[in-house]
Amino acid sequence: MVVTGQGLARADGVNLARRIASLEPVTGIRPSVEWRRRRDLDALVAAGVATGGDVARRMFEELRLACRKERRSLARKAAHQALFGILRELSAERPVVHLTTNVDGIGSAIASGEMGAWWPVLHEAARLGDVRLGLLKILEGGTGFAHLPLHGEAALVVSAQGVLRTFYGAPSSLCDDGPWFSSLEIGIGGGVETIEERLELGRYGYHLLRALLAGEPAGARVSELAPADLLVVGYAAGGRPSREGLPFERIVHGLFEDASARRQRLDAILLESAENASSHRWFESLGFRVSTHRLGELPRRLREVLAA
């Protein structure tokens, strides 16, 4: 199992938080965000949704435009290409599940669009049940590559009937099978701490994370599996006391607080920076082997860690 965060996007030069923070409507709400979180995309989106009106509308418009632009330059996404290329190779021998908290859609475009990972919503409308069924078939079969965005995406919309669809326009402009809603507005717009209560996709993704790491059945048709190895790339876990309340931290801390009970390999790769020092310590305290990289070095570091 692989979990990626904003560090993967930033390794390829994508910083959505910086882009939307500079917008005039968003600059007005920044004082209402804790100063340490004013570069945190989750916090900015939640503040924009809470404000509503033109601020929220402009924020989501700009996010979709920025993400659509990044999808047009996928050839320059070296860190993404390296990671998903390696995962595709590994998936020929074992099941590989990639979960991401990134909302830019780059992971979906490369993992599913180029590397064949199971995430049908990139190409067509699908229900979560369809996504779940295909993923369970991979786990049953013993090989294959699956991808799931835990927090939704800028271009991912959800209908009132629970249908998922990738669409870069405003959800309100969709007429068929509506009404449609932004997955970000439903999910991180209400706070990541409680995202599992509002976003069905997030609830399923975090259930999957917990089950596979614990070696428990991920579904009624899948027998118990060996506890999955875990690689975390670019996710600054435990960076602040408040982060202990986030789903990833809750699950991982609960499973691995007793390091002697660890039954699998745990790795984390973080950008070498002072702001990641506390995350480095957090991962190490739970028994992870932590590696660091400088800008431009992530593809090489990924190969070194996954080859070990």
N, C-alpha and C positions, 0 to 999 in steps of 0.2 A: 504494500500500500504506500502511495506517495501523496503527501499533502503539500500544496504550494500556496504561498502568500504573495503579497505585493513586492517582496524582494525579487521574485522572478521577473516581474514586469519591469521593475526599475533597472535590473541588469540589462534589459534591452531598451532602456531610455524612456520608458513610459511611466509618467507620474501624474495620474488623473487628479489627485488631491491638489497638487500645485496649480493645475489648469483651472479647476472650478473655483479654487479659493481666490483667484484673481478677477473673477467676474463681479461686476458692480452689485448685483443683488446679493451675492454671497458675501461680499466684504462687509455688508451691513449686519449679517448675523454672526460673524466670527467672534465679536465680543461676548456672545452668549455661550460660546463653546469654551470649555476648560482650556487654558492657554497651552497646556502640553499636548492637546489633541487637535489643535488648529491645522495640523498637516495630516490629520487622520481622515481618510475618505469616508469611513463609516460614520464618524462623528459629524462631519459636514453634511452628509446626506440626511442623517437623522434630524439635524437642526433645520435643514431646508424643508423637509416634510412637515415638521412641527410648525414652521412659519406659514407654509402653504402659499397659495396665491401665485403671484408672478415669480417669486423666488424659487419655489419648487419647480414650476414649469420651465423656467430658464435653465435651472440646474440640470434637469433631465434631458432637455434638448441639447445642451452643450456636451453632456456625457455621451449621448448617442452619437453626436457628430464626431467627437474626438475618437471614440472607439471605432467608428466606421473608417475614419482616416487611417488608424493604425492597422486595420485589417487589410488595407490596400498596400501595405509595405511589409508583408509577412516575411519576405526574403531576407530582411535585415534583423529578424528576431533570432539571433544566434543561440541565446540561452534556451529559449523555448525549443528550437529545432534540435539542439543537442539532447535535452532531457527527453523529449518525446520519441526521438529516434532510438535512444537507448531503451526506453520502456517498450517500444514496439519489438525490439530484438528479444528482450527478456520475456515478453508475452508469448513467444513461440514455445517456451518451456514451462510456464506457470501462469496462473491468473495474475494480472496486474490491474489495480484499481487506482485511478488518479482522481483525487478530490482537490478542488481549488476554492479559495476564498476570494480570488480575483474576480472582478466584475467586468473586465474589459472585453471578454470574449475571445482574446487572442489564443488562450489555451484551447478553447473549443474549436476554433478555426484550424489550428495546426494539429492537435491531437486527433480530432475526429475527421476534419476535412482532408488532411494530408497523410496522417499515420494510421487511419482506419480504426481508431478507438470507437467503442460503442457509445454514441450520444446522438440518437436520430433526430433530435430537435433542431440540430444545425441545418438540416435539409428539409424537414417537413414538420407539420403540426403533429404532436403526439401526446398521449396521456402519460402521466407518471407511471401508471401500471404497465404500459408498453416498455418504458425505460427499465423498470424494475425486472420485468420478465427477461429481457435480453441480457441484463447484467447477471441474473441468477443462472442463466444458461452458461455464461462464461465460467462462473464459479463451479458449476456442476461438471463442465467439460474438462476442467483442469488446465486450460490455456486460454489466452485471449486478453484483450486490452479494453478497459472501460474508463469512461471519463464522466465526471459529474461536477457541475458548479454548485457549491454548497449554498452560496448566498444569492443566487440568481445572477443576472448579467444586465448590462445597460440595454441590450437589445432583446432581452428575453421577456416576453409578455405571457400572462396567464389569464385564461378566460374564467368566467363565473362558473363554468362547468368543469374546471380543472384541466383544460387543455393547455399545453405549453407550445410556444411558437417563437421563432427568432424573427424579429421585425424591427427595422431601424427607424421607422416613422413613429409618430405619436400614437399610443394605444387607442386613443379616442377616434382615430381616423379609420380603424378597422370596423367593418360592418358585419362580416360573417361570424356567426357563433359567438357573438359578444354578449355583454360588454367585456372588454379586455383591460387588464391592469398591468402596470409595470411591476416586474418581480422585485426590483429594488425598492420601490415604494412600499410594497407589502412587507418585504423582508428587513433589510438593514435600515429602511426608513423609520422603523419602529424601535430600533436598537438591536444590536447583534445579541445581546445577553438573552433576549427572549425570542429570537428568530424562529426557533423550533415551534413556537406556539402559533405562528402566523403563516409561515411559508412551508407548504407540504414538502417541497423539494428539499429544503434544508433539514426538515425533520427526518426524512428518509436518509439523507446523506450522513447525518450524524449518528443515526441508528446503525448504519452500515459500518461507519468508523468504529464504533464501540464493539459491535458484534465480531468483526473480523480481527480486531486487535485482541479480543478476549478469547478467540477461538470458539465462538458460539455460532450456531446456525444463523445465517443471514436471511433465511426465508424458509417457508414450510417445505419446499422441495429440495433444499440444500442440506445435506448432512453436516455434522460438525466437522470443521476444518482445523488444521493446526493454526495456532495464533500467527497472524500475518506479521512479517517484518515491516518496519515503518521507516520511511525516509521523509523528512520535512525539509523543504527548500524555501528559504526566503520568508519564513513566517516568524515574526518577532514575538514569540510566546512569553508570557510572564514578565513582560517589560515594565509593567506597572502593577501595583497591588490590585487595581480594579479589573485587570485582565483575568484574574483567577475566576471571575464570574462568566467568562465567555465559554461557549460550548466546547471548543477544542481543548482549552486548558482544563475545564472541568473533567472531561472524559479521560484525557491523558494522565492528569494528576491522580485521578481516582484509580486508574489501572496500574500505574507504575510508581506510586508513592513508596511502596515497599520494593526497593530495588532487588532484593533477594528473590522476589516472586517473578521476576522478568523471565519470559520464556522465548524471547525472540531478539532479533537484531534491531537496534534503534539507532538511527543516524539523523543528524541535523546539519544543514549547511547554511551559514549566515554570512552576510557581508561583514567584512572586517571594519568595524567602526565602534566608536565609544558608545553610541546610542544602543548598540546591540549587546553591550557587556552584560547587562542584567539577564537578557534572554539566554546568553551563553551559559550563565550560571544556572538558570532555571532548568534548561535541558540537561546539563551535566548532573544536577541533583537527582534527576529521575533515571539516570543510567544511560543517557544518550552519549554516543561518540560525536563530538561536535567538531566540525571543520569550518574554516573561514575562507573567504575569497576576497580578492580586490576586484574593482571594476574591470570587466573584460576577462576575468579568469574563471567565471562560473562554469562555462562548458568544460574546461579542462578539469576543474575540481569534481564535477559530476562524474566524469569518466573514471577518475581515480577512486572515488568513494564507491561507485557501483561495481567497479572491477575488483575491489578488495574482497 
